[in-house]
């Protein structure tokens, strides 16, 4: 039986996907470093998207089995009322909060 004929173990998943996910974390770190180095860093850190990233990084570090769902919820609009019109709006990838 090969590794592909059965469910993978946690160790096998770690061995297969570690490098790819290490690279993703380095991309996030490089993105945050760029913000820190450029003019307007203080303003950028007040932006709801920057703050949302900080929040989801905390969720990521807390551990547990439901990090994916918790991160998706943290970035999503929790309201249930549809907008009258989405003309001219664009997706931000994070919810700016009430009144934005």
N, C-alpha and C positions, 0 to 999 in steps of 0.2 A: 504494500500500500504506500503510495507516495503522499507527500504533503498536500497535494491537491485533491486527493480522494477522501479526505476527512476534514472535519473542522480543525482550524489551526489552534495551537495552544497560545497562551499569552506570550510566552518566550519566543515562539516562532513569529508572532505578530511584531514583537519588538525588534527581532532580527531583520525582518523584511522591510519594515517601514521607518526605522529610526532615522536613517540618513535623510530621507525625504522630509520628515517632520522637523528635524534639526534645521534644515534649510529654511523652512517656513518661519520658524522662530527667529532665525537670523534676519530674515526679511523684515519682520515686525520690529526687531531691535534697530535695524538700520533706518527704517521709516521714522521711528521715534527720535533717533539720534539726529536725523536731518532736521526735524522740527526744532530740536534744542539748539542747533548750530545757526539757524537763520534768524534774520531780523523778524520780529513779530512773534517770537516763541511764546511770550507771556500771553498774548492775545489768542494764539492758537490753542493754548492749554485751557482757555476758558470756553472754547467751542464745545458744543454738546457731543460732537463726534469723537473728539479727543477724550473727553471725560467718559464716554461710553466705552471706549477701548480700555481705559483704566479699570472700569467696573468689570468688564468681561475678563480681563487678565486676572483680577482677584478671584473671580468665579473659577477660572481655569486652575489656579493654584490651590484652591480649597480641596480639590479631589472629589471623590464620590462618583457614582455611576450615571448621574443625570446632568453632567456638565453641558452637554450639547443642547439639551432642552432649556436649561437655565440661561445659557448665553443667547440662544435664539429669542427667548422671552425678554431678556434685558435689552435687546436691540429692536424689539418690535413695538409697534403702536398698540397700546392696550385698549384703545377706545373701540366702541362698537358702532358708533354712528357713522354712516358713510358721508363723505364730502359731497357737497352740492355739485361740485365740478372739480376735476383734476386738471383742467386745461392750464397749461403753463407751469405745472408743478413737475418736479423731478424727484427721483428717488435719492435718498441720502445714505441709506444703509443703517441708519440709527434713528430712533425717534427723538425729535427735539424737545418734546415735553409739551405740556398744556400751554396754549396761548402763543405758540411759535408760528 
